[in-house]
Amino acid sequence: MRAVTIDDFGATPTVTEVAQPTPGPGEILVRVRAASLNGFDGAVVYGFLKDMLEHKFPITLGKDFAGTVEAVGEGVERAAGEKVFGVVMKPVVSDGSFGEYVVVGEGYGIAAIPEGVDFAQAGALGLAGTAAAGVIDAIAPAEGETVLVAGATGGVGAYAIQLAAAAGATVIATAKPGEETDFVLGLGAAHAVDWTGDLAAQVRAIAPEGVTSAVHLAGDPAQVAELVAAGGRLASTLGFGPEHAEGLDLTVTSVMANPDAATLERLATAVAAGTVRVPIAGTYALDAVAEAFGAFGAGTLGKIAVTVG
Ligand SMILES: NC(=O)c1ccc[n+]([C@@H]2O[C@H](COP(=O)([O-])OP(=O)(O)OC[C@H]3O[C@@H](n4cnc5c(N)ncnc54)[C@H](OP(=O)(O)O)[C@@H]3O)[C@@H](O)[C@H]2O)c1
């Protein structure tokens, strides 16, 4: 089968021919129809995670997937042809989703695609969507509270804006003037603040006492923390946790995306209902995935989708 692989850290992702995997007990072989890029994929390419996770070359890249069940291993009840999506969650970085087929475990990182959600949407939902759900669950915004989303223009941020706004919060989103500002306001942010300017002054002009809570997806976490009112909440996907917030009167949560079936289903149901939009900025075929990495690295608004076969 064709897959996007690297044979060393720093190599350009290339389409190569690799063996089609077979599902073992408790596993599902998915025929991949769509996927999307995440920061994780770039981090794998550049070896940023090599001290944290075991890697086995050649590595097929890719975390997010959407497709159909092709075959199942012993003990798995899913029917062939069922539409599924999720996130590849394996202890070793090796067999990812940027290929014609991927094997995933049945118990974690997979859910059914509901009616009304297409492969492209489902393929761009998994990791960024569950990371956003994780940070928004952690800060639990209530109606009328103010939420600062720092890093609002990326995939996680685009979902976080929508989830916070759906909870009734007034969202202040980081975005440069122009297209980025239009993007975040279009997703439900009430205000855009330019992080390349005086971020603190802009946020204080909207929330003089500080925001009730903040999600940190980019930028200096200490600067974001300073903009949260005393007693407020902050959640970060970048490893900023309670141990970094000593002396601050804040509840701080370091979030790892948790793509369990319930969270994936919650997101997909929201997409089907039209309450969450999947913000796909560009779509690339598997053969053009090197260009997709270039576009992701150059900065895109929302998600870069990959279509397969
Ligand atoms: N812990 C987890 O489980 C988990 C899961 C998913 C993601 N993550 C991490 O969470 C972060 C966000 O993910 P993502 O997929 O949304 O990444 P992304 O698509 O790269 O989005 C980051 C966004 O933040 C913008 N930005 C850069 N510097 C900024 C600053 N100082 N202030 C405000 N915005 C700034 C970027 O703009 P430009 O493009 O113009 O630079 C980009 O639009 C990444 O670091 C990712 O690795 C962690």
The ligand as an ORCA input file, in Angstrom:
! r2SCAN-3c Opt
* xyz 0 1
  N      -0.996     18.119     24.673
  C      -1.645     17.577     23.641
  O      -2.197     16.475     23.730
  C      -1.734     18.342     22.363
  C      -2.659     17.966     21.381
  C      -2.770     18.733     20.231
  C      -1.938     19.837     20.067
  N      -1.009     20.134     21.020
  C      -0.139     21.321     20.886
  O      -0.997     22.449     21.031
  C      -0.529     23.519     20.204
  C      -1.647     23.987     19.278
  O      -1.924     22.954     18.352
  P      -2.447     23.293     16.893
  O      -2.586     22.013     16.173
  O      -3.616     24.199     16.986
  O      -1.177     24.089     16.324
  P      -1.108     25.158     15.166
  O      -2.105     24.783     14.127
  O       0.327     25.328     14.828
  O      -1.658     26.498     15.856
  C      -0.941     27.387     16.633
  C      -1.436     28.782     16.248
  O      -0.947     29.734     17.169
  C      -0.432     30.854     16.438
  N       0.607     31.482     17.243
  C       1.966     31.337     17.153
  N       2.563     32.060     18.115
  C       1.579     32.662     18.824
  C       1.575     33.532     19.947
  N       2.699     33.936     20.532
  N       0.386     33.940     20.436
  C      -0.770     33.530     19.859
  N      -0.842     32.714     18.773
  C       0.330     32.283     18.269
  C       0.092     30.253     15.163
  O       0.167     31.256     14.177
  P       1.269     31.151     13.001
  O       0.862     29.952     12.194
  O       1.114     32.449     12.293
  O       2.592     30.967     13.698
  C      -0.973     29.196     14.858
  O      -2.061     29.742     14.157
  C       0.682     22.961     19.436
  O       1.872     23.355     20.095
  C       0.508     21.455     19.523
  O       1.726     20.753     19.432
  C      -0.884     19.421     22.153
*
